[in-house]
């Protein structure tokens, strides 16, 4: 399979502040790479930003 870009959208309801949600997303991206490798997928780069 050739390289591709994945765009994901989440709607989040929380009492946490923006920085906490950003930290959660960043941690999730770090944890995704090892999980993906178990399925033969290599994640080379990832980012998540919050829009209001």
N, C-alpha and C positions, 0 to 999 in steps of 0.2 A: 504494500500500500504506500502511495506517495505521502509526503508530508502534508499536513492539513492544519488549519487553524480552527479551534473549537471556541465558540462563543456561548457562554452560559449566563442565564439571568436568574437571579434569586430575588424574591420579595421577602424581606425580613421584618418581623415585628419583634421589638425588644425594648427593654428598659435600659439596655447598655448604651453607652455613648459611642459616638462614631469611631473613636480610636480603638475601643474594645472590639467592635465589629470588624474593623480593618485587621486587627491582630488575629482574630479568629479566621478570617479569610486567608491571610498569609500563612498561618499554621496549617490550614487545610491543604493549601497548595503544596507545601513542603511534604506533607504526609501522602499526598496523592501519587507522587513519583514512584516510591517503592511499591505501592499497591498496583499501579499500572504495569510495572515491570513484570509482575507475576502473570500478566495476561499478554506479554509480548509487546507491550506498548512502551515507547520511550518518550518521556516528557522532557524536552530540552529547556523550555522557558515558560514561565507563567506569571501572570499578574492579575490582580483583582482590584478594582476601584469602586468606590461607593458613589452613586449618583443620588440626588434627592429629587 
